Amino acid sequence: MTKNEHKRLLYKYLGKVSYKNGLELQENIHEYMVSGNTDCVGVLIFLYHNPVITTGKYGDENNLLLNSTQLKNADVEFVRTARGGDATYHEPGQLVCYPIINLKKIHFGLRKYIRTLENIIISYLATLGIGAGLIDGLHGVWVGERKIASIGIRVRRHVTMHGFALNVTNDLSGFNYINPCGMKDVSITSVKELTGKDYDLSDCMSGMLDLFCNAFMIPEIEEMKNVNVEI
């Protein structure tokens, strides 16, 4: 018997959601998770955003390379968040996952949780024939020296928010607007750039679900119903 045998995980793919509405949804699910009135270990929200640059609570705005007028002309939003990490960029074609997970229920510390998310991405990319890995001292997932996925997490009352962004079919040009994760001259890549193939984001999500269950030792996963969120 595993220690999480009688617990379950929920998931939902929402398609396009504005960053603001996605954050509001996370907050609502976070409150649901900390209420203690559920046997649910957590909820995996998958979606994508229109062009938006976000930075973490202690991120350096000097890593944003456009001024407010240039952002407006490029039709890119800027949002400072409460997550960890520095500047990152979201756009259509990038799969964003927000796992809202009760770490106490899965007996994980924050460091183990972040490393587990990275390993889930690495394992998924391996199924596509992409050899990804980690770089000592840096978060996220890399293919050689090119970054393919970024991670930024916040934990409040033992429940996580925010998560990771995997570059799938996005064109990557928006990463020229920032120093990704605070690093100058870092190279960014995507699944499409590496394989030459197009992928549906919901199919990518489906390919990750069993990996989440295995990593968190959760035998049951089901789709979350009645999620009301504006795009």
C-alpha contacts under 8 A as a table, 3 or more apart, distances in Angstrom:
res1	aa1	res2	aa2	distance
1	M	5	E	6.60
2	T	5	E	5.24
2	T	217	M	7.13
3	K	217	M	7.87
4	N	7	K	5.47
4	N	105	K	7.73
4	N	106	I	6.83
4	N	217	M	6.03
4	N	218	I	5.78
4	N	219	P	7.88
5	E	217	M	7.40
5	E	218	I	6.28
5	E	219	P	6.27
6	H	218	I	7.93
6	H	219	P	7.79
7	K	39	D	5.90
7	K	40	C	5.99
7	K	41	V	6.24
7	K	218	I	6.27
7	K	219	P	7.45
7	K	220	E	7.08
8	R	39	D	6.98
8	R	40	C	5.10
8	R	41	V	5.81
8	R	42	G	7.65
8	R	218	I	5.96
8	R	219	P	6.82
8	R	220	E	4.86
8	R	221	I	5.65
8	R	222	E	7.77
9	L	40	C	5.82
9	L	41	V	5.56
9	L	42	G	5.38
9	L	43	V	6.04
9	L	44	L	7.71
9	L	213	C	7.57
9	L	218	I	6.89
9	L	220	E	6.28
9	L	221	I	4.66
9	L	222	E	6.57
10	L	40	C	7.31
10	L	42	G	6.32
10	L	43	V	4.64
10	L	44	L	6.16
10	L	221	I	5.54
10	L	222	E	5.06
10	L	223	E	5.57
10	L	224	M	5.51
11	Y	43	V	5.38
11	Y	44	L	4.42
11	Y	45	I	5.83
11	Y	46	F	7.68
11	Y	221	I	7.34
11	Y	222	E	6.36
11	Y	223	E	4.96
11	Y	224	M	5.49
12	K	43	V	7.88
12	K	44	L	6.37
12	K	45	I	5.20
12	K	46	F	6.11
12	K	223	E	5.70
12	K	224	M	5.58
12	K	225	K	7.93
13	Y	45	I	6.18
13	Y	46	F	4.64
13	Y	47	L	5.83
13	Y	202	S	6.61
13	Y	205	M	7.65
14	L	17	V	7.07
14	L	45	I	7.42
14	L	46	F	6.21
14	L	47	L	5.13
15	G	46	F	7.42
15	G	47	L	4.71
15	G	48	Y	5.88
16	K	47	L	5.89
16	K	48	Y	4.98
16	K	49	H	5.62
16	K	50	N	7.31
16	K	92	P	7.75
16	K	231	I	5.86
17	V	21	N	6.51
17	V	22	G	6.01
17	V	47	L	6.59
17	V	48	Y	6.25
17	V	49	H	5.52
17	V	50	N	7.60
17	V	229	V	7.71
17	V	230	E	6.67
17	V	231	I	3.99
18	S	21	N	5.31
18	S	22	G	6.03
18	S	49	H	5.56
18	S	50	N	6.47
18	S	230	E	7.66
18	S	231	I	5.34
19	Y	22	G	5.00
19	Y	23	L	6.12
19	Y	49	H	6.12
19	Y	50	N	7.74
19	Y	52	V	7.43
20	K	23	L	5.21
20	K	24	E	6.32
21	N	24	E	4.98
21	N	25	L	6.15
21	N	229	V	6.74
21	N	230	E	6.43
21	N	231	I	7.00
22	G	25	L	5.09
22	G	26	Q	6.26
22	G	229	V	7.74
23	L	26	Q	5.03
23	L	27	E	6.30
24	E	27	E	5.10
24	E	28	N	6.32
25	L	28	N	5.11
25	L	29	I	6.24
25	L	229	V	6.97
26	Q	29	I	5.20
26	Q	30	H	5.92
26	Q	98	Y	7.56
26	Q	100	I	7.23
26	Q	161	M	6.69
26	Q	162	H	7.70
27	E	30	H	4.95
27	E	31	E	6.31
28	N	31	E	5.28
28	N	32	Y	6.44
29	I	32	Y	4.88
29	I	33	M	6.17
29	I	43	V	7.68
29	I	100	I	7.16
30	H	33	M	5.06
30	H	34	V	6.25
30	H	100	I	6.35
30	H	159	V	6.80
30	H	160	T	7.68
30	H	161	M	7.33
31	E	34	V	5.25
31	E	35	S	6.11
32	Y	35	S	5.35
32	Y	36	G	7.69
32	Y	37	N	7.74
33	M	36	G	6.32
33	M	37	N	7.71
33	M	38	T	7.17
33	M	40	C	7.73
33	M	42	G	6.99
33	M	100	I	7.74
33	M	101	I	7.69
33	M	102	N	6.90
33	M	159	V	7.15
34	V	102	N	7.70
34	V	157	R	6.94
34	V	158	H	8.00
34	V	159	V	6.85
35	S	38	T	7.72
36	G	39	D	7.95
40	C	43	V	7.79
41	V	101	I	6.04
41	V	102	N	5.75
41	V	105	K	6.09
41	V	106	I	7.14
42	G	99	P	6.98
42	G	100	I	5.38
42	G	101	I	4.15
42	G	102	N	6.02
43	V	99	P	5.79
43	V	100	I	5.21
43	V	101	I	6.42
43	V	224	M	7.99
44	L	97	C	6.70
44	L	98	Y	5.83
44	L	99	P	4.37
44	L	100	I	6.32
45	I	97	C	5.61
45	I	98	Y	5.00
45	I	99	P	6.15
45	I	100	I	7.88
46	F	95	L	6.93
46	F	96	V	5.68
46	F	97	C	4.53
46	F	98	Y	6.42
46	F	205	M	7.07
47	L	95	L	6.16
47	L	96	V	5.38
47	L	97	C	6.61
48	Y	90	H	7.57
48	Y	91	E	6.84
48	Y	92	P	5.79
48	Y	93	G	7.12
48	Y	94	Q	6.11
48	Y	95	L	5.61
48	Y	96	V	5.53
49	H	52	V	7.21
49	H	90	H	6.01
49	H	91	E	5.36
49	H	92	P	5.85
49	H	94	Q	7.95
49	H	96	V	7.91
50	N	90	H	6.85
50	N	91	E	4.91
50	N	92	P	5.75
51	P	75	D	7.27
51	P	76	V	5.11
51	P	77	E	6.52
51	P	89	Y	7.23
51	P	90	H	5.49
51	P	91	E	4.35
51	P	92	P	7.17
51	P	174	G	7.86
52	V	76	V	5.20
52	V	77	E	4.49
52	V	78	F	5.71
52	V	79	V	7.40
52	V	89	Y	5.88
52	V	90	H	5.31
52	V	91	E	6.67
53	I	76	V	7.03
53	I	77	E	6.11
53	I	78	F	4.81
53	I	79	V	6.34
53	I	87	A	6.82
53	I	88	T	5.77
53	I	89	Y	4.54
53	I	90	H	6.39
54	T	78	F	5.81
54	T	79	V	4.81
54	T	80	R	5.58
54	T	81	T	6.68
54	T	86	D	7.88
54	T	87	A	5.61
54	T	88	T	5.56
54	T	89	Y	6.41
55	T	58	Y	7.92
55	T	59	G	5.47
55	T	60	D	7.76
55	T	61	E	7.70
55	T	79	V	6.72
55	T	80	R	5.06
55	T	81	T	6.01
55	T	83	R	7.91
55	T	85	G	6.89
55	T	86	D	4.85
55	T	87	A	4.18
55	T	88	T	6.32
56	G	59	G	4.80
56	G	80	R	6.18
56	G	81	T	5.18
56	G	82	A	5.75
56	G	83	R	4.91
56	G	84	G	4.95
56	G	85	G	4.92
56	G	86	D	4.94
56	G	87	A	6.77
56	G	152	G	7.64
57	K	80	R	6.72
57	K	81	T	5.60
57	K	82	A	4.56
57	K	83	R	5.77
57	K	84	G	6.18
57	K	85	G	7.56
57	K	86	D	7.96
58	Y	84	G	7.27
58	Y	85	G	7.41
58	Y	86	D	7.20
59	G	85	G	6.43
59	G	86	D	4.37
59	G	87	A	6.61
59	G	182	G	7.77
60	D	63	N	5.82
60	D	64	L	7.96
60	D	86	D	6.73
60	D	87	A	7.75
60	D	182	G	7.37
61	E	64	L	5.37
61	E	87	A	7.93
62	N	65	L	6.88
63	N	86	D	7.94
63	N	87	A	6.46
63	N	178	I	5.45
63	N	179	N	4.90
63	N	180	P	7.53
63	N	182	G	5.76
64	L	67	N	7.78
64	L	87	A	7.06
64	L	177	Y	6.44
64	L	178	I	4.69
64	L	179	N	6.69
65	L	176	N	7.96
65	L	177	Y	5.17
65	L	178	I	5.16
65	L	179	N	7.36
66	L	69	T	7.86
66	L	70	Q	5.55
66	L	71	L	5.98
66	L	177	Y	6.10
66	L	178	I	7.73
67	N	70	Q	5.30
67	N	71	L	6.18
68	S	71	L	5.07
68	S	72	K	6.23
69	T	72	K	5.13
69	T	73	N	6.21
70	Q	73	N	5.03
70	Q	74	A	6.08
71	L	74	A	5.09
71	L	75	D	6.04
71	L	76	V	5.17
71	L	77	E	6.79
71	L	78	F	7.79
72	K	75	D	4.90
72	K	76	V	6.12
72	K	77	E	7.45
73	N	76	V	7.78
82	A	154	R	6.82
83	R	152	G	5.85
83	R	153	I	5.18
83	R	154	R	4.62
83	R	161	M	7.73
83	R	162	H	6.68
84	G	152	G	5.11
84	G	153	I	5.40
84	G	154	R	6.13
85	G	151	I	7.62
85	G	152	G	5.39
85	G	153	I	7.76
85	G	181	C	6.40
86	D	180	P	7.41
86	D	181	C	4.56
86	D	182	G	5.59
87	A	178	I	6.66
87	A	179	N	6.77
87	A	180	P	5.55
87	A	181	C	4.92
87	A	182	G	6.16
88	T	150	S	7.59
88	T	175	F	7.62
88	T	178	I	7.20
88	T	179	N	7.99
88	T	180	P	5.45
88	T	181	C	6.04
89	Y	174	G	6.78
89	Y	175	F	6.14
89	Y	178	I	7.72
89	Y	180	P	7.75
90	H	94	Q	6.73
90	H	165	A	7.61
91	E	94	Q	5.97
91	E	170	N	6.74
91	E	174	G	7.96
92	P	170	N	6.10
93	G	167	N	7.03
93	G	168	V	5.81
93	G	169	T	4.62
93	G	170	N	4.21
93	G	171	D	7.83
93	G	201	L	7.21
94	Q	165	A	6.51
94	Q	166	L	5.70
94	Q	167	N	4.63
94	Q	168	V	5.25
94	Q	169	T	6.42
94	Q	170	N	5.61
94	Q	201	L	7.69
95	L	165	A	5.65
95	L	166	L	5.19
95	L	167	N	6.50
95	L	168	V	6.61
95	L	201	L	6.04
95	L	204	C	7.94
95	L	205	M	7.98
96	V	163	G	7.57
96	V	164	F	5.87
96	V	165	A	4.33
96	V	166	L	6.37
97	C	162	H	7.70
97	C	163	G	5.73
97	C	164	F	5.45
97	C	165	A	6.35
98	Y	161	M	6.45
98	Y	162	H	4.97
98	Y	163	G	4.64
98	Y	164	F	6.78
99	P	160	T	6.93
99	P	161	M	6.44
99	P	162	H	6.84
99	P	163	G	6.01
100	I	159	V	6.38
100	I	160	T	5.00
100	I	161	M	5.20
100	I	162	H	7.56
101	I	159	V	5.33
101	I	160	T	5.26
101	I	161	M	7.62
102	N	105	K	5.51
102	N	106	I	6.93
102	N	158	H	5.84
102	N	159	V	4.39
102	N	160	T	6.67
103	L	106	I	5.31
103	L	107	H	5.85
103	L	108	F	5.21
103	L	109	G	6.74
103	L	110	L	7.82
103	L	113	Y	7.93
103	L	158	H	5.64
103	L	159	V	6.00
103	L	160	T	7.37
104	K	107	H	4.86
104	K	108	F	6.46
104	K	158	H	6.36
105	K	108	F	7.98
106	I	216	F	6.36
106	I	217	M	7.86
108	F	112	K	6.08
108	F	113	Y	6.02
109	G	112	K	5.41
109	G	113	Y	6.13
110	L	113	Y	4.97
110	L	114	I	6.22
111	R	114	I	5.33
111	R	115	R	6.27
112	K	115	R	5.16
112	K	116	T	6.02
113	Y	116	T	5.02
113	Y	117	L	6.35
114	I	117	L	5.22
114	I	118	E	6.38
114	I	151	I	7.84
114	I	153	I	7.87
115	R	118	E	5.06
115	R	119	N	6.20
116	T	119	N	5.02
116	T	120	I	6.15
116	T	215	A	6.85
117	L	120	I	5.10
117	L	121	I	6.45
117	L	164	F	7.90
118	E	121	I	5.28
118	E	122	I	6.26
118	E	134	L	7.92
118	E	140	G	6.33
118	E	141	V	6.13
119	N	122	I	4.88
119	N	123	S	5.98
120	I	123	S	5.16
120	I	124	Y	6.15
120	I	208	M	7.27
120	I	211	L	5.99
120	I	212	F	6.78
120	I	215	A	7.48
121	I	124	Y	5.09
121	I	125	L	6.13
121	I	141	V	7.34
121	I	149	A	7.95
121	I	208	M	7.82
122	I	125	L	5.20
122	I	126	A	6.25
122	I	131	G	7.58
122	I	132	A	5.49
122	I	133	G	6.20
122	I	141	V	7.01
123	S	126	A	5.12
123	S	127	T	6.78
123	S	211	L	7.71
124	Y	127	T	5.33
124	Y	128	L	7.07
124	Y	207	G	6.81
124	Y	208	M	6.18
124	Y	211	L	7.63
125	L	128	L	5.15
125	L	129	G	6.55
125	L	130	I	5.18
125	L	131	G	6.92
125	L	132	A	6.81
126	A	129	G	4.96
126	A	130	I	4.99
126	A	131	G	5.76
126	A	132	A	7.24
127	T	130	I	7.33
130	I	143	V	7.80
130	I	191	V	7.96
130	I	194	L	7.54
130	I	195	T	7.92
131	G	143	V	6.49
132	A	141	V	6.63
132	A	142	W	5.51
132	A	143	V	4.54
132	A	144	G	7.16
133	G	141	V	5.77
133	G	142	W	5.35
133	G	143	V	6.27
133	G	144	G	7.58
134	L	138	L	7.52
134	L	139	H	7.52
134	L	140	G	7.01
134	L	141	V	5.50
134	L	142	W	5.79
135	I	138	L	5.61
135	I	139	H	7.51
135	I	141	V	7.82
135	I	142	W	7.10
139	H	150	S	7.15
139	H	151	I	6.59
140	G	147	K	7.26
140	G	148	I	7.79
140	G	149	A	5.50
140	G	150	S	4.51
140	G	151	I	5.35
141	V	147	K	6.02
141	V	148	I	5.87
141	V	149	A	5.06
141	V	150	S	6.63
142	W	145	E	6.20
142	W	146	R	5.44
142	W	147	K	4.34
142	W	148	I	5.53
142	W	149	A	7.03
143	V	146	R	5.21
143	V	147	K	6.25
143	V	148	I	6.72
143	V	189	T	7.96
145	E	186	V	7.93
145	E	187	S	7.00
146	R	186	V	7.04
146	R	187	S	4.79
146	R	188	I	5.10
146	R	189	T	5.86
147	K	150	S	7.51
147	K	186	V	7.57
147	K	187	S	6.28
147	K	188	I	4.76
147	K	189	T	5.91
148	I	166	L	6.17
148	I	167	N	5.67
148	I	188	I	6.04
148	I	189	T	5.12
148	I	190	S	5.52
148	I	191	V	7.62
149	A	164	F	6.78
149	A	165	A	5.44
149	A	166	L	4.40
149	A	167	N	6.14
150	S	164	F	5.51
150	S	165	A	5.43
150	S	166	L	6.85
151	I	163	G	5.68
151	I	164	F	4.32
151	I	165	A	6.66
152	G	162	H	6.29
152	G	163	G	5.48
152	G	164	F	6.39
153	I	160	T	6.76
153	I	161	M	5.97
153	I	162	H	5.19
153	I	163	G	5.48
154	R	160	T	5.62
154	R	161	M	5.15
154	R	162	H	6.32
155	V	158	H	5.94
155	V	159	V	5.41
155	V	160	T	4.33
155	V	161	M	6.18
156	R	159	V	5.44
156	R	160	T	6.47
156	R	161	M	7.99
166	L	190	S	7.68
167	N	170	N	6.21
167	N	172	L	7.99
167	N	189	T	7.01
167	N	190	S	4.63
167	N	191	V	6.34
168	V	190	S	5.16
168	V	191	V	4.65
168	V	192	K	5.88
168	V	199	Y	7.00
168	V	201	L	7.56
169	T	190	S	6.49
169	T	191	V	6.51
169	T	192	K	5.20
169	T	193	E	7.69
169	T	198	D	6.39
169	T	199	Y	6.83
170	N	190	S	7.21
171	D	174	G	7.88
172	L	175	F	5.74
172	L	176	N	7.97
172	L	188	I	7.13
172	L	189	T	7.29
172	L	190	S	7.73
173	S	176	N	5.81
174	G	177	Y	5.54
174	G	178	I	7.84
175	F	178	I	5.66
175	F	179	N	7.52
175	F	180	P	6.80
175	F	188	I	7.59
176	N	179	N	7.49
179	N	182	G	5.03
179	N	183	M	5.18
179	N	184	K	5.12
179	N	185	D	7.24
179	N	186	V	7.53
180	P	183	M	5.57
180	P	184	K	7.19
180	P	186	V	6.90
183	M	186	V	6.08
189	T	193	E	6.41
189	T	194	L	7.37
190	S	193	E	5.15
190	S	194	L	6.33
191	V	194	L	5.26
191	V	195	T	6.06
191	V	196	G	7.86
191	V	197	K	7.78
192	K	195	T	5.20
192	K	196	G	4.97
192	K	197	K	5.16
192	K	198	D	5.91
192	K	199	Y	7.54
193	E	196	G	5.58
193	E	197	K	7.85
199	Y	203	D	7.26
199	Y	204	C	7.24
200	D	203	D	5.28
200	D	204	C	6.50
201	L	204	C	5.01
201	L	205	M	6.34
202	S	205	M	4.98
202	S	206	S	6.28
203	D	206	S	4.99
203	D	207	G	6.31
204	C	207	G	5.11
204	C	208	M	6.61
205	M	208	M	5.23
205	M	209	L	6.55
206	S	209	L	5.52
207	G	210	D	7.16
207	G	211	L	7.81
208	M	211	L	5.19
208	M	212	F	6.41
209	L	212	F	5.24
209	L	213	C	6.46
209	L	221	I	7.92
210	D	213	C	5.00
210	D	214	N	6.11
211	L	214	N	5.16
211	L	215	A	6.02
212	F	215	A	5.13
212	F	216	F	6.10
213	C	216	F	5.35
213	C	217	M	5.62
213	C	218	I	4.74
213	C	219	P	6.25
213	C	220	E	7.38
213	C	221	I	7.25
214	N	217	M	4.93
214	N	218	I	6.45
214	N	219	P	7.67
215	A	218	I	7.87
218	I	221	I	7.54
224	M	227	V	7.12
